[in-house]
Amino acid sequence: MSTTTAPPLSWSPVSCAALVTGCGSTSGLSSGTGRHLAILLQEQGWEVYATGRDPEVMGDLAARGIHTRRLDLTDPQSMKEVVTEIQDHHGSVGLLVNNAAYSLNGTVLETSIDAARDQFETNLFGTFELTRMVLPDMIAARSGRIVMMSSIFGLFGTAGRGYYEASKHALEGLSDALRLEVRNLGLDVVVVEPSPIRGGFVPDDVSALGLSGREEVYGPFWEHFVRWHETYRETERPTGRGRTAVTSEAVARCVVRAAGARQPRIRYRIGLPVRLLGTMRGLIGETNWDRFVRWFFPHPQAASTIRAQEVLR
């Protein structure tokens, strides 16, 4: 068992081990939340296990004394190995932050069912399989906290990333079910819903979106989709809509607050957009909400609809 000093929290976890997923991406489109979070949790006194598909890219974290391990949410064996190591040294996982996810681009017409299944395998099934692995020892210790990283797009759908948004909707629903199932067993389940995160969006070229076909139908839409996100790709001085985006550091700080609170909130909404849109839909009604989404977010215009009829006729 570890003799590491317990972190200075307003609650008393039996285990000071924190397992964080999604810390290994070096992509320019990665928000970097997992890496910031691993550092902040270590500074708070947690024994941090930072995980990702490629631990070699986490050398900076390892140099700080953070445990870096390979963990792939589509590889149950890799998950089991990390969880077993933590249980052997600490008895149980004290804090699990399910941060790993990716966003699949594609309309329903363009997206193969295999690609959709892969999206859910990482964002939902792998996430909850990892959660299931840590639950027995958490329950036995009657101590533990699970943080689920959702998104503003866990609240509603937009054109072009429906399967990603559906995976976050599902994560929200299962998180609510899990919270009710373990609330009397000493465990907390928290959902974090960030507004758009600076730098964590789509590439700057349609060819890099990873689309699987039918671009001839939705070509104009995807060109607009990429242009629309330009302001969100700015990390230092965003303009226009991008000014309402939040930083990955802000998201990480929020997760740390949720990890340390004696009585955490059920949901933490970060930034103005998610707080505003989270209540707006119920106030204005479904028809007006649909008009708003079509006005604000990219969607196929009439030209694309006509083109689709021509191509698919």
N, C-alpha and C positions, 0 to 999 in steps of 0.2 A: 504494500500500500504506500502511496505517496505521502511524504511529510511536508509537502508544499504548503506554505501559509495560505489560509483561506482568504479570498478576496474581500475587501471591506464593503460589504453589501448591507442593505437594510433587511435582508432575509438571510437565513443560515443554511446554505446547501450542504448536504452531506459530502458531496464530491465537488472539488474545485476544478474538475476537468471540463473544458469547453471544446466541443467539436463543431467546427465551422466548415461548411462545404462551399465550393465555388471560389476558392482563393487562388487558383492557378492560372487563370487566363491572362495572356499578355497581349490579346487583341486590342487594337486601337479603338474598337467599339465596345470594349468591356468597361463598365462603370468603375471597376476597381473597389467596389464596396467590400467584398470579402477580405481583401488585403488590408484595407483600412481597419476593418473590424477586428481582424486577428491582432493587429498591433495595439488597438485601444483596449481590447480585453486583457491582453498581457499586462498592459500598464495598470489595469485595475486589479491585478493579482491572480487572474485565472491562469491555469496551466492549459495553454492553447494548443489544440491539434488542428492545424490549418491543412485542408485537403483540396485536391484537384486532380484532374486526369494526368497531369505531368508535374510531379514534384520538383523536377530539375529547374523549372522556371520560378520556383519559390525560394531561391537561394538567399535573397535579401531577408526573408522571414526566418529562415533557418539560422542565419548569422545573428539574429536577435535572440536566439534561444527558443524560438517557437518550433514545436514539432511539426514537420511537414511530411505528409503521407499521401500516397496515391489512393484516390477514391473516385470511382466511376459509378454513377448512379445507374448505369446499365449493366454493371458487373457486380452481382451480389457477393461474390467471393472477396472482392476488394473492400466492400463495405464491412463484411464480417470480420476481416482481418484487423481493420482499424478499431472497430467497436470492441473486439476481444482484447486487443492490446490495452485500451483504456480501462476496460473492466478489470483486467489483471493487475493494473497498477493503481487504480483509484476506486475500485469497487463498482462504480457506475459512472455514467456520463452525467455531469451536473447541469450542463447547458448544451443544448443542441440548437444550432442555427442553420436552418435549411435555406441556404442562400443560392445554391447552384441552380441555374436554369438557362435556357436560351430561347430566343424568339424566332419562330419560323415565319418567313415571309411567304405569302401566296394566297390567292383567292381560293375559294372552295373548288372552283372549276379546275384551277391549275395544280392543286395540291393532291398528290397521290395519297391513298389511304396508308401506305407504308410510312410515308413521311409524317403523316399525322400521328400514327402510332408511335413513331420515334419521339415526337414532341411530347406526347403524354408519358412515354416511358421515363424520360428524364424529369420533366417538370412535375409529374404527379406520382406515378407508380414507384419510381426509384426513390423519390423523396419520402413516400410513406413506408416503403420497405425498410429504409434506413431508420425511420422513426420507430417502426415495429421492433427493430433489433435492440434499440436502447430502452424500450418501455419496461420489459420485465424487471431489470435491475433498478430502474428508477422507481417503479412501484414498490419493489421490495424495500427500498430505502425510504419510501414515502417522501421523496425529495427529488426535484428536477424541474427544469423549465425548457420548453420547446418553442422556438421562434420560427414562424413560417413567413418567408419573404414573398409577399404577393405583389400587387402593382395597382396603379390607378386603373389599368385595363382588366383588373379582376372585378370591376364594377359594371362595365358595359363593353359592348363590342363595336368595332369599327371595321371598315373594309380593308382587306389586305393582310391582316394578321389574326384572322378569326380563330385558328387552332391554338395559337399562343394564348389568346384571351380566354378561350374555352378552358385551357389547362389551368389558368389562374382562377377562373370561376369555380372549377372543381376543387382546387386547393382550398379555396375559402370555405366551401361547403363541408369538406371533409375535416378541416381544421375545427369548425364549429362542432361537428359531431364528436371529434376526439376530445375537445375541451369538456364537453358534457360527460363524457365517459370516464375521465380521469380527475375531475375537479374535486372529488371526495377522497382521492388517493394520494394527496400531497403534491400533485403536479399542476403546473400552469401551462396553458397553450396560448400563445400570443400571435396575432397576425399583424404584419407591418405592410402598409400600403403607401409606397412612395409615389409622389408625383413624378413626371418624366425626369430622368436623371441626366445631367449634362454629359455628353459624350457617349452615352450608352444606347445609341440608336443605329439606324441603318447606314450602309456604306454610301459613298458619294457618287455611285454609278450604278445604273440598273443592272449591268452585267454582273455585278458583285453581290446581288441580292440572293443568289442561290435559288432562283425560280426553277421549277421543274417542267415548264412548258406553257403553251397557250399565251405567250407574250404577244402574239399577233392580235389577240382579242383585247388584252388590257394594256397594251403598250403605252398609250397616252396617260393612262392612270398611273402606271409605275413611274413614268418620267415626272409627273406631278408629285407623286409620293416621295421621291428622292429630294426634289427641290423643296418641298414643304418641310422636310426634316433638317434642312441645312442649319437653321438657327439653333437647333438642339444639339448639333454636333460641336458647337463652340463651347469650349471648357473654361476659357478665361473671361471673356467679355461678350456674352451672348446678347443678341439684340431681339427686339420684337417679342414674340411668344417665348423665345428661349430664356428671357429674363425670369420667367416663372418656374423654370426647371430648378431642381435641387441638386446639390453636389453629393457625390458618393460619400464624402466625409460626414455630411449632415445625416445621411441615412445611417451610417455606421454609428454615429453618436446616439441616434435615437434607439438603435438596437441595444447599445450598452445601457441606456437608461432603462429599457424594458427588462434587460437581464438583471439589473440591480434593484429594481423596485420591490418593496415589500408586497404590495398588491398591484401588480401590473394591470394596465388596461387590457381589454379584450382586443382592441384594435388601436394601432397607432397610425394616424394619417399624416404624412409629411409633405408640407408645401401647400400653397393656396389652391392649385388646381384640384387636387384630390379632395380637399375639404369642401370646396365649392361644389364640384360636380357630384360629390357623394350625397348631397341633399337636394340639388337642383332638379333632378329627374322627377322626384315625387311631388315637387311643388308645381312644375309646369305641365305635367301630364305626358303621356306617351307620344302623342302626335307632335306636340311642340318639341319634345326631347329628340324625336327622330329628325325634325327639321334642323334643330341645333347641331346634331352630329353631322348631318350632311352639309351644313354651312361651315362648320369649323374644321372638321377633319377631312383628309383626302377621300374622295369616293369617285367611282367611275361616272363620268358625265355622259350626256346624251350621245356624244360622238362615239364613245366606247361601246355603248349599247347597240347603236346602229352597226358598228364594225363587227360586234359579236354575232349579230344576226346574219351578216354577210359571210363571215368565216365559217360559221357552224351550220349554215343552210345545207 
